Amino acid sequence: MLAKKEMRSKIKNALEVMTEERYEERSNAIHNRLFQTDSWEKATTIGVTISRFPEVSTKEIIEKAWEQKKRVAVPKCYPRDNSMRFFYLTSFSELETVYFGLQEPIENETVYCEKDSIDLMLVPGVVFDNRGYRIGHGGGYYDRYLQGFTGEKVSLAFQEQLVASVPTENHDIPVEFIITDEGLYA
């Protein structure tokens, strides 16, 4: 089995050749599958990152949540202690660009969201397997944050991000299901 770093690199390279048109089309297929799930219907507060290409686009998910009067909480990472906290987002103007070009909530313009307020967490990642395990970007922020998280965990991915198996460690927490542009995997 390939090491995590090699798997991450291989999948990122495969995704980066996607055209903008294909990226939007495939992201929309994933959004539509998500919006039809009971998990989405029941959720009142969605935890979601602000995506960057080639991740599945989350802008439309956030807009749909606002349209349906759901609350949206987005993460802010604190590299000094490797922690992550979520803040309610009510407008894209409440975001700032931080390290590596990531967009995060402006802390003094947003309200802190308690972990147990989030009932649906869209967990990002680079590589996934059909057991719900994932390889993230390598910082371990979600692995730490999801300890003790009681809401539902779902990941969104393009089909080529699914592999037979990813290496796991004791602290890894799987998601309940993964939605791709070709189906739903539980």
Phi, psi and omega in degrees: 000138178294151176289159182306315183299317180293319179297315180302313182296316181299315182291317179301317179297320179295323182283327186293347179272358181292135177288159180300319180297315180294321178301312180295317180298314181289321176299316180298322178298320178292316178304312183299321176296317179300313184295343180266358182276153173297326180302314179293313182303316185282335187292139173252333178229124182253127172265124186208143176276164171270110188286162172226144176306135009261024175289154174305131183298134179250352181303314181293328177294315179297315179298319179295319178299313178299316180301324181268013178063028173271153176272147180241130176238132181239151186276151169233127181263144179241092185300333183298327177234014178055036179253169180217138176229151179255145179230143178292136179244125179245352179201146177294343178289350179271013180253151173228154177271128182242205182304148180059019179074012178288150175253130181225162180293145173280116190302318183276004176245000182231167182251135179299140179246121177296145181305318184283359174276341182274119179259346174224116179254121174270103188271119181283166177182174180252319183229141182225154170238171187285000173269355180095003178277155186219159168247122180272207182273358173107357181271342180075009183300313181290322178303318179288316184296322185285351174299121179080003178285131185253353179283181179277141181244124182227143174242149177247132184207154170280151187307321183289355175278350179272130177232169182298319183200142173246149177295137181237158176234168184303327184276354182291136180241120181284159173271160179290320175203164181238133177252126176241178177289350180247351180170189180238131184239121182248000000 
